[in-house]
Amino acid sequence: MSKKIKCIIVDDEPPAIRLLEKYVSKVAFLELVTTTTNSLEALQIIEEQNIDLVFLDIQMPNLTGIQLSKIVKGKVKIIFTTAYPQFALESYDLDAVDYLLKPFEFERFYQAVLKLKSEKAFIEDTTEKNDFIFVKTGSKNSFEKVRIIDICYIESLKNYVAIHLKNKQIITYNTLKHIAEFLSKKDFIKIHKSYIVAINHIERTTTDSIFIHNTELSIGDTYRKDFFEMINKQKL
């Protein structure tokens, strides 16, 4: 069983706590232990419980977020959540995972927590039911959940990316490089500067192309060697 990241939310503003609770609930590899508006109570929780990550406001009574992070440095990971940009440089001196400037949207929050996935102690549960991403679609606060297993290929369209599923496509304002950070290299491969394809959805190949559900995609010269090395490993 993969380990979930146990987190707490520390903020003296209840609306900010509610928003973070909503964001945390959307991420399969996060487990919210508790929330508090009191930095001294947060210190006690960190000392007494097995906490991995703290979402920490900076302007707090009793102890500021900066002061609290200095006390617990090395014991937990910190993501600062604040409306004050002037503390950003100091936060990185404290080895903070990230610095989220209020107001921030779910996409920015998700980028921050994903930084922990690269650490060996924190491995996301990648069973099919939890293996998904949220992509921004259209309006400011509109996101669509996409299961990784349903993605056939991803296409770069200048300032946009088209995520092609078997029966539809989703257009999102993003880059191919950024989307690739969310995908497993064993399941996806880049075959062209404009295409990342799901290996399991490839139906056949030629010297210059691959076919996914009757759609032909060109293999770029730069990516040809790596692609066919991957294919040769799967040959009978």
C-alpha positions as a LaTeX table, in Angstrom:
\begin{tabular}{lrrr}
\hline
Residue & $x$ (\AA) & $y$ (\AA) & $z$ (\AA) \\
\hline
Met1 & 0.00 & 0.00 & 0.00 \\
Ser2 & 1.44 & 3.36 & $-1.03$ \\
Lys3 & 1.92 & 5.98 & 1.63 \\
Lys4 & $-0.35$ & 9.00 & 1.65 \\
Ile5 & 0.95 & 12.42 & 2.62 \\
Lys6 & $-0.58$ & 13.33 & 5.99 \\
Cys7 & $-1.17$ & 17.06 & 6.17 \\
Ile8 & $-2.62$ & 19.79 & 8.36 \\
Ile9 & $-3.91$ & 23.25 & 7.50 \\
Val10 & $-2.85$ & 26.19 & 9.67 \\
Asp11 & $-4.58$ & 29.49 & 8.95 \\
Asp12 & $-6.36$ & 32.07 & 11.13 \\
Glu13 & $-9.00$ & 32.72 & 8.44 \\
Pro14 & $-11.78$ & 30.08 & 8.30 \\
Pro15 & $-12.64$ & 30.81 & 4.62 \\
Ala16 & $-9.02$ & 30.06 & 3.67 \\
Ile17 & $-9.19$ & 26.80 & 5.62 \\
Arg18 & $-12.40$ & 25.77 & 3.84 \\
Leu19 & $-10.86$ & 26.40 & 0.43 \\
Leu20 & $-7.77$ & 24.35 & 1.28 \\
Glu21 & $-9.95$ & 21.55 & 2.66 \\
Lys22 & $-11.76$ & 21.48 & $-0.70$ \\
Tyr23 & $-8.48$ & 21.36 & $-2.63$ \\
Val24 & $-6.98$ & 18.63 & $-0.43$ \\
Ser25 & $-10.10$ & 16.48 & $-0.88$ \\
Lys26 & $-9.48$ & 16.42 & $-4.65$ \\
Val27 & $-5.97$ & 14.94 & $-4.37$ \\
Ala28 & $-5.83$ & 11.17 & $-3.88$ \\
Phe29 & $-2.37$ & 11.10 & $-2.28$ \\
Leu30 & $-3.16$ & 13.70 & 0.42 \\
Glu31 & $-4.75$ & 12.82 & 3.76 \\
Leu32 & $-6.00$ & 15.74 & 5.85 \\
Val33 & $-5.43$ & 15.04 & 9.55 \\
Thr34 & $-6.83$ & 18.26 & 11.01 \\
Thr35 & $-7.03$ & 22.05 & 10.69 \\
Thr36 & $-6.32$ & 24.79 & 13.19 \\
Thr37 & $-6.41$ & 28.58 & 13.44 \\
Asn38 & $-3.81$ & 28.57 & 16.23 \\
Ser39 & $-0.10$ & 28.32 & 15.45 \\
Leu40 & 0.74 & 27.12 & 19.00 \\
Glu41 & $-1.79$ & 24.30 & 18.62 \\
Ala42 & $-0.24$ & 23.50 & 15.24 \\
Leu43 & 3.17 & 23.20 & 16.90 \\
Gln44 & 1.76 & 20.73 & 19.41 \\
Ile45 & 0.11 & 18.67 & 16.67 \\
Ile46 & 3.37 & 18.50 & 14.70 \\
Glu47 & 5.29 & 17.45 & 17.81 \\
Glu48 & 2.81 & 14.76 & 18.85 \\
Gln49 & 1.49 & 13.34 & 15.57 \\
Asn50 & 2.97 & 11.84 & 12.44 \\
Ile51 & 2.51 & 14.83 & 10.12 \\
Asp52 & 4.25 & 15.04 & 6.73 \\
Leu53 & 3.10 & 18.38 & 5.33 \\
Val54 & 1.79 & 21.69 & 6.69 \\
Phe55 & $-0.15$ & 24.24 & 4.66 \\
Leu56 & 0.92 & 27.28 & 6.62 \\
Asp57 & $-0.26$ & 30.89 & 6.64 \\
Ile58 & 2.39 & 33.46 & 7.56 \\
Gln59 & 0.53 & 36.27 & 9.32 \\
Met60 & $-0.62$ & 34.38 & 12.43 \\
Pro61 & $-1.03$ & 35.43 & 16.11 \\
Asn62 & 1.31 & 34.03 & 18.78 \\
Leu63 & 3.77 & 32.54 & 16.28 \\
Thr64 & 4.04 & 33.69 & 12.67 \\
Gly65 & 4.28 & 31.06 & 9.98 \\
Ile66 & 7.95 & 31.94 & 9.50 \\
Gln67 & 8.67 & 31.47 & 13.22 \\
Leu68 & 6.77 & 28.19 & 13.34 \\
Ser69 & 8.57 & 26.84 & 10.28 \\
Lys70 & 11.95 & 27.62 & 11.87 \\
Ile71 & 10.99 & 25.63 & 14.97 \\
Val72 & 9.81 & 22.56 & 13.01 \\
Lys73 & 12.38 & 22.73 & 10.21 \\
Gly74 & 13.41 & 19.23 & 9.18 \\
Lys75 & 10.43 & 17.60 & 10.91 \\
Val76 & 7.75 & 18.37 & 8.31 \\
Lys77 & 7.43 & 19.79 & 4.82 \\
Ile78 & 5.98 & 23.29 & 4.52 \\
Ile79 & 3.87 & 24.90 & 1.80 \\
Phe80 & 3.26 & 28.54 & 2.67 \\
Thr81 & $-0.16$ & 29.99 & 1.83 \\
Thr82 & $-0.18$ & 33.76 & 2.24 \\
Ala83 & $-1.34$ & 37.07 & 0.79 \\
Tyr84 & 2.09 & 38.64 & 1.39 \\
Pro85 & 4.70 & 38.24 & $-1.37$ \\
Gln86 & 7.53 & 39.86 & 0.59 \\
Phe87 & 8.26 & 36.67 & 2.57 \\
Ala88 & 8.89 & 34.49 & $-0.50$ \\
Leu89 & 12.69 & 34.70 & $-0.44$ \\
Glu90 & 12.88 & 33.87 & 3.28 \\
Ser91 & 10.55 & 30.90 & 2.77 \\
Tyr92 & 12.97 & 29.30 & 0.31 \\
Asp93 & 15.80 & 29.75 & 2.82 \\
Leu94 & 13.65 & 27.60 & 5.10 \\
Asp95 & 13.44 & 24.85 & 2.44 \\
Ala96 & 9.72 & 25.35 & 1.87 \\
Val97 & 8.23 & 23.11 & $-0.80$ \\
Asp98 & 6.40 & 26.06 & $-2.34$ \\
Tyr99 & 4.97 & 29.51 & $-1.70$ \\
Leu100 & 1.34 & 29.96 & $-2.72$ \\
Leu101 & 0.24 & 33.57 & $-3.01$ \\
Lys102 & $-3.43$ & 34.10 & $-2.18$ \\
Pro103 & $-5.77$ & 33.92 & $-3.97$ \\
Phe104 & $-4.58$ & 30.78 & $-5.81$ \\
Glu105 & $-6.54$ & 28.28 & $-7.89$ \\
Phe106 & $-6.56$ & 24.50 & $-7.65$ \\
Glu107 & $-4.16$ & 24.11 & $-10.57$ \\
Arg108 & $-1.46$ & 26.09 & $-8.74$ \\
Phe109 & $-2.15$ & 24.15 & $-5.52$ \\
Tyr110 & $-1.85$ & 20.85 & $-7.40$ \\
Gln111 & 1.48 & 21.87 & $-8.91$ \\
Ala112 & 2.80 & 22.57 & $-5.40$ \\
Val113 & 1.81 & 19.23 & $-3.85$ \\
Leu114 & 3.07 & 17.29 & $-6.87$ \\
Lys115 & 6.59 & 18.41 & $-5.98$ \\
Leu116 & 6.47 & 15.91 & $-3.12$ \\
Lys117 & 5.76 & 13.02 & $-5.47$ \\
Ser118 & 9.37 & 12.92 & $-6.58$ \\
Glu119 & 10.53 & 12.14 & $-3.05$ \\
Lys120 & 10.92 & 8.43 & $-2.34$ \\
Ala121 & 9.01 & 8.66 & 0.94 \\
Phe122 & 5.89 & 9.89 & $-0.82$ \\
Ile123 & 4.53 & 7.67 & $-3.60$ \\
Glu124 & 1.09 & 8.25 & $-5.05$ \\
Asp125 & $-1.32$ & 5.35 & $-5.15$ \\
Thr126 & $-1.43$ & 4.65 & $-8.86$ \\
Thr127 & $-4.23$ & 2.13 & $-8.95$ \\
Glu128 & $-6.61$ & 2.82 & $-11.78$ \\
Lys129 & $-9.31$ & 4.41 & $-9.63$ \\
Asn130 & $-6.94$ & 7.06 & $-8.23$ \\
Asp131 & $-4.77$ & 7.69 & $-11.27$ \\
Phe132 & $-6.07$ & 10.98 & $-12.65$ \\
Ile133 & $-5.33$ & 14.62 & $-13.30$ \\
Phe134 & $-7.45$ & 17.76 & $-13.24$ \\
Val135 & $-7.18$ & 19.96 & $-16.33$ \\
Lys136 & $-8.33$ & 23.54 & $-16.67$ \\
Thr137 & $-11.08$ & 23.97 & $-19.24$ \\
Gly138 & $-12.61$ & 27.26 & $-20.27$ \\
Ser139 & $-13.60$ & 29.58 & $-17.46$ \\
Lys140 & $-11.44$ & 30.66 & $-14.53$ \\
Asn141 & $-12.56$ & 28.01 & $-12.05$ \\
Ser142 & $-13.51$ & 25.20 & $-14.41$ \\
Phe143 & $-11.55$ & 21.93 & $-14.14$ \\
Glu144 & $-12.27$ & 18.51 & $-15.58$ \\
Lys145 & $-11.10$ & 15.25 & $-14.06$ \\
Val146 & $-9.34$ & 12.99 & $-16.55$ \\
Arg147 & $-8.29$ & 9.41 & $-15.82$ \\
Ile148 & $-4.76$ & 8.77 & $-17.10$ \\
Ile149 & $-5.78$ & 5.37 & $-18.44$ \\
Asp150 & $-8.34$ & 7.04 & $-20.75$ \\
Ile151 & $-5.80$ & 9.30 & $-22.47$ \\
Cys152 & $-4.94$ & 8.11 & $-26.00$ \\
Tyr153 & $-2.58$ & 10.91 & $-26.96$ \\
Ile154 & $-1.86$ & 14.55 & $-26.23$ \\
Glu155 & $-1.38$ & 17.14 & $-28.95$ \\
Ser156 & 0.27 & 20.54 & $-28.76$ \\
Leu157 & $-1.73$ & 23.36 & $-30.44$ \\
Lys158 & 0.53 & 26.40 & $-30.00$ \\
Asn159 & $-0.73$ & 27.96 & $-26.73$ \\
Tyr160 & $-3.13$ & 25.10 & $-26.04$ \\
Val161 & $-3.04$ & 21.35 & $-25.55$ \\
Ala162 & $-5.63$ & 18.87 & $-26.80$ \\
Ile163 & $-6.04$ & 15.76 & $-24.65$ \\
His164 & $-7.51$ & 13.09 & $-26.89$ \\
Leu165 & $-9.62$ & 10.46 & $-25.18$ \\
Lys166 & $-11.26$ & 7.56 & $-27.02$ \\
Asn167 & $-14.58$ & 9.33 & $-27.53$ \\
Lys168 & $-13.80$ & 13.02 & $-27.08$ \\
Gln169 & $-11.07$ & 15.61 & $-26.71$ \\
Ile170 & $-10.43$ & 18.22 & $-24.03$ \\
Ile171 & $-8.78$ & 21.54 & $-24.83$ \\
Thr172 & $-6.76$ & 23.16 & $-22.06$ \\
Tyr173 & $-4.58$ & 26.27 & $-21.91$ \\
Asn174 & $-1.27$ & 24.62 & $-21.12$ \\
Thr175 & 1.97 & 23.27 & $-22.62$ \\
Leu176 & 2.93 & 19.77 & $-23.68$ \\
Lys177 & 5.99 & 19.94 & $-21.40$ \\
His178 & 3.88 & 20.74 & $-18.34$ \\
Ile179 & 1.35 & 17.98 & $-19.03$ \\
Ala180 & 4.21 & 15.49 & $-19.49$ \\
Glu181 & 5.30 & 16.08 & $-15.87$ \\
Phe182 & 2.10 & 14.36 & $-14.72$ \\
Leu183 & 2.58 & 11.26 & $-16.90$ \\
Ser184 & 4.55 & 8.08 & $-16.27$ \\
Lys185 & 7.42 & 7.49 & $-18.70$ \\
Lys186 & 6.64 & 3.79 & $-18.74$ \\
Asp187 & 3.09 & 4.49 & $-20.01$ \\
Phe188 & 3.64 & 7.45 & $-22.35$ \\
Ile189 & 6.27 & 8.38 & $-24.93$ \\
Lys190 & 6.92 & 11.49 & $-26.98$ \\
Ile191 & 7.01 & 10.68 & $-30.70$ \\
His192 & 7.01 & 14.20 & $-32.13$ \\
Lys193 & 7.45 & 17.76 & $-30.89$ \\
Ser194 & 3.64 & 17.99 & $-30.98$ \\
Tyr195 & 2.62 & 14.54 & $-29.70$ \\
Ile196 & 2.86 & 12.43 & $-26.57$ \\
Val197 & 1.14 & 9.06 & $-26.99$ \\
Ala198 & $-0.13$ & 6.39 & $-24.61$ \\
Ile199 & 1.79 & 3.21 & $-25.33$ \\
Asn200 & $-1.18$ & 0.97 & $-24.50$ \\
His201 & $-3.35$ & 2.72 & $-27.11$ \\
Ile202 & $-0.93$ & 2.25 & $-30.04$ \\
Glu203 & $-2.56$ & $-0.19$ & $-32.46$ \\
Arg204 & 0.14 & $-0.42$ & $-35.14$ \\
Thr205 & 3.25 & 1.34 & $-36.41$ \\
Thr206 & 5.04 & 1.97 & $-39.69$ \\
Thr207 & 8.47 & 3.44 & $-40.31$ \\
Asp208 & 7.13 & 6.98 & $-40.12$ \\
Ser209 & 3.84 & 6.82 & $-38.20$ \\
Ile210 & 1.83 & 5.26 & $-35.41$ \\
Phe211 & $-1.91$ & 4.60 & $-35.41$ \\
Ile212 & $-4.23$ & 5.13 & $-32.45$ \\
His213 & $-7.91$ & 4.32 & $-33.05$ \\
Asn214 & $-7.50$ & 4.91 & $-36.80$ \\
Thr215 & $-5.74$ & 8.24 & $-36.28$ \\
Glu216 & $-2.30$ & 8.46 & $-37.91$ \\
Leu217 & 0.38 & 10.43 & $-36.05$ \\
Ser218 & 3.81 & 11.16 & $-37.53$ \\
Ile219 & 6.99 & 10.10 & $-35.76$ \\
Gly220 & 9.50 & 12.96 & $-35.65$ \\
Asp221 & 13.10 & 12.28 & $-36.63$ \\
Thr222 & 14.36 & 13.44 & $-33.24$ \\
Tyr223 & 12.19 & 10.89 & $-31.42$ \\
Arg224 & 12.40 & 7.94 & $-33.85$ \\
Lys225 & 15.34 & 6.13 & $-32.21$ \\
Asp226 & 13.86 & 6.18 & $-28.67$ \\
Phe227 & 10.45 & 5.14 & $-29.94$ \\
Phe228 & 11.66 & 2.10 & $-31.86$ \\
Glu229 & 13.97 & 1.06 & $-29.02$ \\
Met230 & 10.85 & 0.96 & $-26.87$ \\
Ile231 & 8.99 & $-1.03$ & $-29.55$ \\
Asn232 & 11.85 & $-3.54$ & $-29.90$ \\
Lys233 & 11.69 & $-4.29$ & $-26.19$ \\
Gln234 & 8.05 & $-5.34$ & $-26.61$ \\
Lys235 & 8.55 & $-7.49$ & $-29.74$ \\
Leu236 & 8.04 & $-11.25$ & $-29.61$ \\
\hline
\end{tabular}
